[in-house]
Each structure stands twice: as C-alpha cells, then as structure tokens.
C-alpha cells in the first residue's frame, strides 16, 4: 500500500510484492506511468489498484466518528476549533 505524498516512491512499493500480487496506490504524487513502466522494467507481474479517495457516505462516516469517539473529537477540536 503506497499512500506517500512524495514522488518517485512507486518502485519501493512494487519491489517487495510477489508475482501476481497486488499493489495499492493511494496518492496524487504517484506517477502511474513510472509505476507501470517500472514494474515492466524489473519484470514484476503485479496488479496495480488506484484509490481515488471517495467512499460512499464519507461525510456521514466522518461525523459519526467524531460523535462516537471522545478522543478523536478532542484532537479535532484542539486542531480546528478556535
């Protein structure tokens, strides 16, 4: 799983994956051209899945988490509520 917000980390996620394994890329910093060509260049037969950040009902899930977790709510309020 690659969710780094820095460029050029594609091969570090592909290298340890076994053949026929799955690599998840979940970052706008990912170059899918580098990932695809890099996997081909090192002879890795992997499935690459791209996350897009959207989850159905994501706003409601977030609000529910803040309502249900006192710790999470406190951290959120300390950071964002003035």
Residue pairs with C-beta under 8 A, 6 or more apart in sequence:
1 13
1 23
1 24
1 26
2 9
2 10
2 12
2 13
2 23
2 24
2 25
2 26
2 27
2 30
3 26
3 27
4 27
4 29
5 27
5 28
5 29
6 29
7 29
7 31
8 31
8 34
9 29
9 30
10 25
10 30
10 31
10 34
10 35
10 38
11 34
11 35
11 38
11 42
13 23
13 25
13 35
14 23
14 35
14 38
14 39
14 42
14 44
14 46
15 42
15 44
17 23
17 44
17 46
19 44
19 45
19 46
20 45
20 46
20 47
21 46
21 47
22 46
22 47
22 48
22 49
23 35
23 46
23 47
23 48
23 49
24 49
24 51
25 32
25 35
25 48
25 49
25 50
25 51
26 50
26 51
26 53
30 50
32 48
32 50
35 48
36 48
39 45
39 46
39 48
55 61
65 72
66 72
66 73
66 76
67 73
